[in-house]
Amino acid sequence: MKATLYDYQRFCAEFIKHVPRSALFLDVGLGKTLITLTAFVELAQINRLHGHILVIAPKRIAINTWPDEILKWDHTKHGTFTQLAGLPKKKRDKILDGVETDSPTIYIINRELIPKLVKRFPGEKWPFLNVVIDEAQSFKGYNTSGFKALKSIAPYTMRWIELTGTPSPNGLMDIWALVYLIDGGQRLGHNITEYRNRHFIPGRRTPEGYPYEWLLIHGHDHYIHHAIKDVTISMMKKDYLDLPPVTHNVIELEMTKKEYDIYKQLKKDKVLPLLSGDAIEAANSAVLSGALLQLSNGAIYADEERKEIIELHDHKIKALEEIVEGSNGQPILCFYWFKHDIIRLKKHFPDAEVFTGNPEQLKRWNNKEIPLLFAHPASAGHGLNFQYGGHILVFFVVPRSLELYLQSIGRLDRNGQTEPVIVHYLKMRGTVEDRVIATLLDKQDVQQALIDAVKVEIGGMQSVP
């Protein structure tokens, strides 16, 4: 297939070519993969690309999206690539044995394997001169083994490209690690303490007096935005794509008085007595929040081993039944969260399928062969193309992660969608779900400010650095 790049995609490809260490904060569905592949193909054509390319991505994206995109386009399908993600260890190790003597190749690996890969090729032995990190926000945790591994080999790379649509899902504290991997600390500080002390003040503290919340100093968001502007591009799809509209439909549901009394008892006493004589106890606020969300959905685990499920109500299941009946046969993608959600959903919708990540199943969905598909945001919320199979999305429960929330909607609301997207939210009135949605909106405001600050307008970009 011949690829015709939009103007914004052409600009981004040129940016990658001219700014060797950079980040593209591109909204879901703007074609980050095609942009990146095009840039590397054109660099190779003018002899400005040296060495292997390592693409790091979530496992399902590494297995499905990148190989599919490479083979899809006329100008990329002749490139050499090797998929390491999903291979048995022996086969993967055998391939890596030949890395240093192979001709330039694209190697595609899942992010979980990065610490092992760096351990095998530490420091100057690192053979991948070009690194692409898809869904780069995965490495925002500066104390994680993944970040530490990438930090150790970043100085031994020539090109470093980070791709994400959610650069700061929990606020600007998240951005330090991503920028550090690009510039080694030049723009935002050489360690997290320096960055934090410069731009944040302590908020809430533990009983021992240690801060566990950091608040951005007023006005410092502008400094951070300005500091990274030369190595980042940010774009929102609403500014560049003529996509069908997205309709958000919050379906307010209500418990009976008896059901709500049970919910309120758990919220007040942090203990939920069971008919068996046992009790479910919430040890802390995080556990309590999770338990309340479970009850909002209609069920809760009765034991620590999560083998027994207590069902409180089926209001959300009935609401989903009404959506299915009213869809007139149109395929529906439904996101669940708890394991007991999918157990109950499969019981009520036996003909539905649960997304496994299998490429053939994804093809069947996009061929409109699956009327109802259940998926978990963590397994289907990044990089996969669901837009050809349907335009109706249901949140059985809204994920507490802004990143997963935005990425989930982006499965259908992306380039290639031809129908208006409808997003249904099944929300239980008067429960913790009210707070979850409000918190997501607050986080979205912070992230939007970052994206707006480094956003580019095609008309004003006559040259690339």
Buried (B, 14 or more C-beta within 10 A) or exposed (E): EEBEBBEBBBBBBBBBBEBBBBBBBBBBBBBBBBBBBBBBBBBBEEEEBEBBBBBBBBBBBBBBBBBBBBEBBEBBEEBEBBBBBBBEEEEBEEBBEEBEEBEBBBBBBBBBBBBBBBEBBEEEEBBBBBBBBBBBBBBBEBEBBBBBBBBBBBEBBBBBBBBBBBBBBBBBBBBBBBBBBBBEBEBBBEEBEEBBEEBBBEEEEEEEEEBEEBEBEEEBBEEBBEBBBEBBBBBBBEEBBEBBEBEEEBBEBEBEEEBBEBBBEBBEEBEBEEEEEEEBEBEEEEEBBBBBBBBBBBBBBBEEEEEEBBEBBBBBBEBBEEBBEEBEEBBBBBBBBBEBBBEBBBEEBEEBBBBEBEBEBBBBBBEEEBBBBBBBBBBBBBBBBBBBBBBBBBBBBBBBBBBBBBBBBBBBBBBBBEEEBBBBBBBBEBBBBEEBBEEBEEBBEBBEBBBEBBBBEEEEBEEBE
